[in-house]
């Protein structure tokens, strides 16, 4: 019996068994690869489904609010535009109505209204209307027609301030005093009040008891002794003050004409 060959065969058999027992199993590896592959495909599938679901979802709530907010702004803008257009269309009618109502007002200035703070708005309107009345009579009487247009332009800043109630109390007091004396046909007093307005003093109508010596002195202390003449304030002020003197002159000439006509009758 050949013991050497038998021993080799037995050793080879043992080595083969050992090698077979140490070799890693191919099934777990293949299973792991398959699991990993399945996991990757599953992830890709879930990602695709999530994208599809996201695309199919309706707008978010805040997006919806934004849409409605933009629509609201658009409607509000359209509404404001329509309101503005409506006001522009009806403006001539509204102005005509205001002017028609103002023509019914009495333009007579009372001495008790002058200097009363609560009456300033009403007094401003009366002064405005009376100045317009004098200009209308001037044009109708054809009194020095070469001066009417220039006088209207010069008086425009004044009547605008009177309309908007923006003429200062001192100016309003002096102007109302001038117009009060003019309405009373007291033209020397109107001219005297005009001179006070020109040099910067406040003119008060004769007989106004609310302004005594103490009130006048206090007012002068507030103004200061070095106050500047009103005609020197600016060009617009100078022009309307001098134009007020033209109104006094016209009113005096119109009154003389009326007296002459009555005398001839």
Secondary structure as GFF3:
##gff-version 3
##sequence-region A 1 265
A	DSSP	alpha_helix	3	22	.	.	.	ID=ss1
A	DSSP	alpha_helix	26	56	.	.	.	ID=ss2
A	DSSP	alpha_helix	61	103	.	.	.	ID=ss3
A	DSSP	three_ten_helix	117	119	.	.	.	ID=ss4
A	DSSP	alpha_helix	120	140	.	.	.	ID=ss5
A	DSSP	alpha_helix	145	163	.	.	.	ID=ss6
A	DSSP	alpha_helix	169	183	.	.	.	ID=ss7
A	DSSP	alpha_helix	187	199	.	.	.	ID=ss8
A	DSSP	alpha_helix	213	223	.	.	.	ID=ss9
A	DSSP	three_ten_helix	230	232	.	.	.	ID=ss10
A	DSSP	alpha_helix	235	264	.	.	.	ID=ss11
###
